[in-house]
Amino acid sequence: MSRRTLLGVMAGSLLGAPLAARGQEVTEVKIGLLTERYLSPPYIEALRRGLMELGRVDGSFRIEQRSAEGKLERLPGLAAELIGSGVNVIVTGLGSPAALAAKKATATVPIVFVTGGDPVDFGIVPNRLKPGGNITGLGGGIVAIQERLEMLRDMAPRTKHVAFLRNLGNPILPKLFTAVERESARLDLTLHEIAVRGPAEFDPAFRVMQSKRLDALFVPGDAMFSRECRPLVGLASRFRLPAVYGDRLFPDCGGLMSFSVDLLELCRRAAGHVDRILRGARAGDLPVEEAVKFDVVINAATANDLGLKIPTSLRERAELVYQQ
């Protein structure tokens, strides 16, 4: 081999590795996003921003969303659709049903869930420290239930009997009811389950609450309830029921107050798990992370309409207080 030929081979070897590495960097990663309801751009942007903060340049990954638009029965089909499209990882949000649907749909594609609920209580993972299988994520816990009940008690001190509105189409709400019932007993409150299948049953449900002389209303996080927030808020106002909601969307619609996990923050933090998985980590080896930021939102105008005074301690904790 001549000296010129040898130098050419060496140069090709030296240049080849960086070019291959650069080629790997720009190869587009496909991230599936399976959601119970359509996510507004800020949530998707939070996930995107989290990935970019970890060094993944825009254009090296694509987020492909599938939304059940509040119809939870669509989740299995949408999960299968994402898997069939060849996604590298699935992120589910913003609740437990999407995570359960993805878990049932695949045992191989890595899953990162984002939920305000307790992932162990709801059967998503058996253990927070060692979730196992192909799934990990970020979740809330019992603190959200405790806080919502305490908010009701503080805002309406005479409350003794609380209605728990349950969507019969949501598979996790029976387990949530059990957890809320346990915490209600601790606060000397009696919980009453009021079940509905859809918006057509809202009015009859509130009439049952009235006939039972229930004092207040607990509306859990649920995609269908969030989609129908205005009718629910209108009925709570009409029947003069102080209510606490699991979605901060409700005070914006005129609901009294909400306590919820900061899901924007969880979406941003989910990028950490996604990034580690894409670098070779097994999802089931990554501990589930807990929510540390929460949103308290109060509608002062609604409190005034109901003749309720917002306690100073509650007002000071609120991230946002609507005045009208």
C-alpha positions in Angstrom: 0.0 0.0 0.0 1.5 3.4 -1.0 1.9 6.2 1.6 -0.8 8.2 -0.2 -3.3 5.3 -0.1 -2.5 4.7 3.6 -3.2 8.3 4.5 -6.4 8.2 2.5 -7.6 5.2 4.4 -6.6 6.8 7.8 -8.4 10.0 6.9 -11.5 8.1 5.9 -11.5 6.2 9.2 -11.1 9.4 11.2 -13.8 11.2 9.3 -16.2 8.2 9.2 -16.8 8.0 13.0 -17.8 11.6 13.5 -20.1 11.5 10.4 -21.7 8.3 11.7 -22.1 9.9 15.2 -23.6 13.0 13.6 -26.0 10.8 11.6 -27.1 9.1 14.8 -27.8 12.4 16.5 -30.1 13.7 13.7 -32.0 10.4 13.4 -35.5 11.3 14.4 -36.9 9.7 17.5 -40.6 9.2 17.5 -42.3 9.7 20.9 -46.0 8.7 21.2 -48.2 10.8 23.4 -51.4 9.0 24.5 -53.9 11.2 26.3 -57.4 11.0 27.7 -58.2 14.4 26.3 -56.6 16.7 23.8 -53.7 18.5 25.5 -53.3 22.2 24.9 -49.9 23.3 23.4 -48.4 24.3 26.8 -48.4 20.6 28.0 -46.7 19.3 24.8 -44.3 22.2 24.9 -43.4 21.4 28.5 -42.3 17.9 27.4 -40.5 19.3 24.4 -38.7 21.9 26.5 -37.7 19.2 29.0 -36.1 17.1 26.3 -34.3 20.1 24.8 -33.0 21.0 28.3 -31.4 17.5 28.4 -29.6 18.2 25.1 -31.9 16.8 22.5 -32.0 19.3 19.7 -35.3 20.3 18.1 -35.8 18.2 15.0 -34.1 15.1 16.5 -37.4 14.0 17.9 -41.1 14.1 17.0 -44.0 14.0 19.4 -47.0 12.3 17.9 -50.2 12.7 19.9 -53.3 10.5 20.0 -56.2 11.8 22.1 -59.3 9.9 23.3 -61.0 13.3 23.6 -62.7 12.3 26.8 -64.0 9.0 25.5 -61.9 6.5 27.5 -63.2 3.5 25.5 -61.0 4.8 22.6 -57.7 4.5 24.5 -56.9 0.8 23.6 -57.3 1.4 19.9 -55.2 4.6 20.1 -52.5 2.8 22.0 -52.4 0.1 19.4 -52.2 2.7 16.7 -49.2 4.4 18.3 -47.4 1.0 18.7 -48.1 0.1 15.1 -46.6 3.4 13.9 -43.2 2.4 15.4 -42.8 4.8 18.3 -39.7 4.4 20.4 -41.4 5.3 23.7 -45.0 6.1 24.8 -45.8 9.0 27.2 -49.3 8.8 28.7 -51.2 11.6 30.3 -52.7 13.2 32.1 -54.3 10.4 34.1 -54.3 6.8 35.0 -56.6 5.3 32.4 -54.2 6.2 29.6 -51.4 4.5 31.4 -53.4 1.4 32.1 -54.4 1.2 28.4 -50.8 1.5 27.2 -49.6 -1.1 29.7 -52.2 -3.5 28.5 -51.4 -2.9 24.9 -47.6 -3.6 25.0 -45.0 -5.4 27.1 -42.1 -4.2 25.0 -42.5 -0.5 24.0 -41.3 1.6 27.0 -44.0 3.6 28.7 -43.6 6.8 30.8 -46.8 7.8 32.5 -47.9 11.2 33.9 -50.7 11.1 36.4 -52.0 13.1 39.3 -53.2 9.9 41.0 -51.4 7.3 43.0 -49.9 4.8 40.4 -49.6 2.0 43.0 -53.2 2.4 44.3 -54.5 2.5 40.7 -52.6 -0.6 39.6 -50.2 1.0 37.1 -47.1 -0.3 38.9 -46.7 -2.6 41.9 -43.9 -0.6 43.5 -42.7 3.0 43.1 -39.0 2.1 43.6 -39.0 -0.9 41.3 -41.9 -0.5 38.9 -40.7 -3.4 36.7 -41.6 -4.4 33.2 -41.6 -1.7 30.5 -43.2 1.1 32.5 -42.3 4.0 34.8 -43.3 7.6 35.2 -44.5 10.3 37.5 -47.5 10.3 39.8 -49.3 12.0 42.6 -50.5 10.4 45.8 -52.8 10.6 48.7 -51.9 14.2 49.4 -54.2 15.4 46.7 -57.2 13.6 48.2 -56.4 14.9 51.7 -56.0 18.5 50.5 -59.3 18.5 48.5 -61.3 17.2 51.5 -59.6 19.7 53.9 -60.3 22.5 51.5 -64.0 21.6 51.5 -64.1 21.4 55.3 -62.3 24.8 55.6 -64.3 26.6 53.0 -67.7 25.2 54.2 -67.1 24.2 57.9 -70.7 22.8 58.4 -70.0 20.1 55.8 -70.7 16.6 57.0 -72.0 14.7 54.0 -70.0 14.9 50.7 -71.1 13.7 47.3 -68.5 11.9 45.2 -69.3 12.2 41.5 -68.3 9.0 39.7 -68.0 8.4 35.9 -69.0 4.8 35.4 -66.8 4.7 32.3 -63.6 5.4 34.2 -62.0 2.2 35.5 -59.9 3.8 38.2 -62.7 5.7 40.0 -63.9 2.8 42.2 -60.4 2.6 43.7 -60.3 6.4 44.1 -63.6 6.3 45.8 -62.2 3.8 48.4 -59.2 6.1 49.0 -61.4 9.2 49.3 -63.8 7.3 51.6 -60.9 6.4 53.9 -59.7 9.9 54.1 -63.2 11.3 54.6 -63.7 9.1 57.7 -60.4 10.5 59.1 -61.9 14.0 58.8 -65.3 12.9 60.2 -67.0 13.3 56.9 -69.4 10.8 55.3 -68.9 10.1 51.6 -71.8 9.3 49.2 -71.1 7.9 45.7 -73.2 9.4 43.0 -72.6 7.6 39.7 -73.3 8.9 36.1 -72.7 7.5 32.6 -72.6 10.8 30.8 -73.8 14.4 30.7 -77.5 13.4 30.3 -77.4 12.0 33.8 -75.9 15.1 35.5 -79.2 16.8 36.3 -80.7 13.7 37.9 -77.5 13.1 39.8 -77.7 16.6 41.4 -81.4 16.0 42.2 -80.3 12.9 44.1 -77.7 15.0 46.0 -80.4 17.5 46.9 -82.8 14.7 48.0 -80.1 13.2 50.3 -79.4 16.7 51.7 -75.7 16.4 50.9 -73.6 19.4 51.9 -70.8 19.5 49.3 -69.4 17.9 46.2 -66.1 16.2 45.4 -65.4 16.0 41.6 -62.4 13.8 40.9 -60.1 14.3 37.9 -61.8 12.7 34.9 -61.5 13.5 31.2 -65.3 13.4 30.7 -66.0 15.7 33.6 -63.3 18.2 32.4 -64.9 18.2 28.9 -68.3 18.9 30.5 -67.0 21.4 33.1 -69.5 24.2 32.3 -72.7 22.1 32.7 -71.2 20.6 36.0 -70.3 24.0 37.3 -73.7 25.4 36.4 -75.5 22.6 38.3 -73.3 23.0 41.3 -74.2 26.7 41.3 -77.9 26.1 40.8 -78.1 23.5 43.6 -76.0 25.7 45.9 -73.3 23.0 46.5 -69.8 24.0 47.4 -67.5 21.9 45.3 -63.9 21.0 45.0 -62.5 19.7 41.7 -59.5 17.7 40.5 -58.8 19.9 37.5 -57.9 23.6 37.6 -60.0 24.1 34.5 -63.1 24.2 36.7 -62.5 27.5 38.6 -61.9 29.1 35.2 -65.4 27.9 34.2 -66.9 29.3 37.4 -66.3 26.4 39.8 -65.5 27.1 43.4 -62.0 25.7 43.8 -59.6 23.1 42.7 -56.5 21.3 44.0 -54.4 19.5 41.5 -51.0 18.3 40.7 -49.0 20.7 38.6 -49.2 18.6 35.4 -47.2 21.0 33.3 -44.3 20.4 35.7 -44.8 16.7 35.5 -44.8 16.8 31.7 -41.5 18.7 31.8 -40.0 16.2 34.3 -41.2 13.2 32.2 -38.6 14.2 29.7 -35.9 12.9 32.1 -37.3 9.3 32.0 -37.8 9.5 28.3 -34.2 10.7 27.7 -32.7 7.9 29.9 -34.8 5.3 28.2 -33.7 6.5 24.7 -30.1 6.2 26.0 -30.6 2.6 26.9 -32.1 2.4 30.4 -34.9 -0.1 31.0 -38.1 1.7 32.0 -38.9 -0.8 34.8 -35.6 0.0 36.5 -36.3 3.7 36.8 -38.1 4.6 40.1 -41.4 6.4 39.8 -41.0 10.1 40.7 -43.5 11.9 42.9 -45.2 15.2 42.3 -43.8 18.0 44.4 -45.7 21.0 43.0 -49.5 21.5 43.3 -52.0 24.1 42.2 -54.7 25.7 44.4 -57.1 27.8 42.4 -60.2 29.5 43.9 -63.0 31.5 42.3 -63.8 34.2 44.8 -66.9 35.4 43.0 -68.4 31.9 43.3 -67.5 31.8 47.0 -69.3 35.1 47.4 -72.4 33.8 45.5 -72.5 30.8 47.8 -72.2 33.0 50.9 -68.8 31.5 51.8 -65.8 33.3 53.2 -62.4 32.2 51.9 -60.2 31.5 55.0 -57.0 33.5 55.1 -54.9 30.4 55.2 -56.5 29.1 52.0 -56.3 32.4 50.2 -52.6 32.6 51.0 -52.0 29.1 49.6 -53.9 29.8 46.3 -51.8 30.2 43.2 -54.7 32.1 41.6 -57.9 33.6 43.0 -60.5 34.6 40.4 -62.3 37.7 41.5 -65.1 37.5 38.9 
